[in-house]
Amino acid sequence: KKICEKCKIIRRHGHVRVICENPKHKQRQG
C-alpha cells in the first residue's frame, strides 16, 4: 500500500516492496 506520493512499489521475484524517503513507510510483503 502506498502511504504517500513518494512511495514506490517494486515487484520482483514475487516480493512486493515499498521504498520511500520516509523510513517509516517502508513495507515488505512476501
C-alpha positions in Angstrom: 0.0 0.0 0.0 1.2 3.5 -0.8 1.3 5.7 2.2 2.5 8.9 0.5 3.1 10.2 -3.0 6.9 9.4 -2.8 6.3 5.8 -2.0 7.4 3.5 -4.8 6.1 -0.1 -5.2 8.6 -2.5 -6.6 7.7 -6.1 -7.5 10.4 -8.7 -8.0 10.5 -12.5 -7.7 7.0 -12.5 -6.2 8.0 -10.0 -3.5 6.4 -6.6 -3.1 8.4 -3.8 -1.5 7.6 -0.2 -0.7 10.5 2.2 -1.0 10.2 5.7 0.3 12.2 8.6 1.6 10.4 8.2 4.9 11.9 5.1 6.7 8.6 4.6 8.5 6.9 4.0 5.2 9.0 1.0 4.2 6.9 -2.2 3.9 7.6 -5.7 2.8 5.1 -8.3 1.6 6.1 -11.9 0.7 
